[in-house]
Amino acid sequence: MKLYDFALAPNPRRVRMFLAEKGVTIPVVEVNTRQKEQFAPEFAKLNPFCTVPVLELDDGTCIGDSVAICRYIEVLHPEPPLMGRDAREQAIIEMWDRRAELEGVNAAGELVRNAAPMFEGRGIAGVPDGFPQIPALVDRGKKRMARFFDFWNRQLADNAFVAGPDFSIADITSFIAIEFAKRAEVTIPAQCKHVARWYESVSQRPSASA
Ligand SMILES: N[C@@H](CCC(=O)N[C@@H](CS)C(=O)NCC(=O)O)C(=O)O
């Protein structure tokens, strides 16, 4: 197996955190998306969407999506469970993980991709040009992040972790969303004390530096 990764990119970090929580190591091939290596024809053959991460299996199968990679690892290495032990847990964790991606990672992505000069003409991940930045999406991304923080603060008021009493993939995705938004200087609002408490505890896990 090989993991096509980029140390500075948020979605590959989700997979690295997941692997670290499982204690699994996979040889890594670095694809520097800042140098546009994801658009090289050899890489596009592995993932026509030209994004990282990609997990290449020994039979040549390529899994080009972070949650799909985590699902594959979860089946091979069920302990500790990060995607739920039974039908109820699996559904609750998936609900929160999808919310974290759609409301958090995507909001932060909207904000960062439409603001940072390095994404000029590349408003959509995996497309080399033709998608100009839309400045109005920066403000909208900020508003979406404020909404994310508000919802997460309410959820974390009653729960140790995002999807309940146990650490799960939903915590990884939520943590990555906040780390991503920091690149546009959007941080946890002062009133979101429950998010701050949870963020501090996730930051202290060894996987946070993966
Ligand atoms: N849904 C995909 C999204 C992957 C994605 O957007 N990856 C970004 C890095 S975080 C990327 O490869 N960007 C390439 C680009 O900016 O062209 C996943 O979860 O793996």
The ligand as a Tripos MOL2 file, in Angstrom:
@<TRIPOS>MOLECULE
LIG
   20    19     1     0     0
SMALL
NO_CHARGES

@<TRIPOS>ATOM
      1 N1        -13.1990   14.9530   -1.0700 N.3       1 LIG1
      2 C1        -11.7700   14.8680   -1.2010 C.3       1 LIG1
      3 C2        -11.1920   16.2690   -1.2850 C.3       1 LIG1
      4 C3         -9.7020   16.2460   -1.4390 C.3       1 LIG1
      5 C4         -9.1040   17.6310   -1.6190 C.2       1 LIG1
      6 O1         -9.8040   18.6330   -1.8700 O.2       1 LIG1
      7 N2         -7.7740   17.6890   -1.4900 N.am      1 LIG1
      8 C5         -7.0570   18.9350   -1.6610 C.3       1 LIG1
      9 C6         -6.0150   19.0780   -0.5610 C.3       1 LIG1
     10 S1         -6.8070   19.3410    0.9990 S.3       1 LIG1
     11 C7         -6.3110   18.9000   -2.9820 C.2       1 LIG1
     12 O2         -5.8200   17.8620   -3.3720 O.2       1 LIG1
     13 N3         -6.2270   20.0400   -3.6770 N.am      1 LIG1
     14 C8         -5.6280   20.0850   -4.9450 C.3       1 LIG1
     15 C9         -5.7280   21.4520   -5.5660 C.2       1 LIG1
     16 O3         -5.7950   22.4180   -4.8080 O.co2     1 LIG1
     17 O4         -5.7140   21.5230   -6.7930 O.co2     1 LIG1
     18 C10       -11.1900   14.0910   -0.0420 C.2       1 LIG1
     19 O5        -11.7780   14.1590    1.0560 O.co2     1 LIG1
     20 O6        -10.1850   13.4190   -0.1940 O.co2     1 LIG1
@<TRIPOS>BOND
     1     1     2 1
     2     2     3 1
     3     2    18 1
     4     3     4 1
     5     4     5 1
     6     5     6 2
     7     5     7 1
     8     7     8 1
     9     8     9 1
    10     8    11 1
    11     9    10 1
    12    11    12 2
    13    11    13 1
    14    13    14 1
    15    14    15 1
    16    15    16 2
    17    15    17 1
    18    18    19 2
    19    18    20 1
@<TRIPOS>SUBSTRUCTURE
     1 LIG1         1 GROUP 0 **** ****
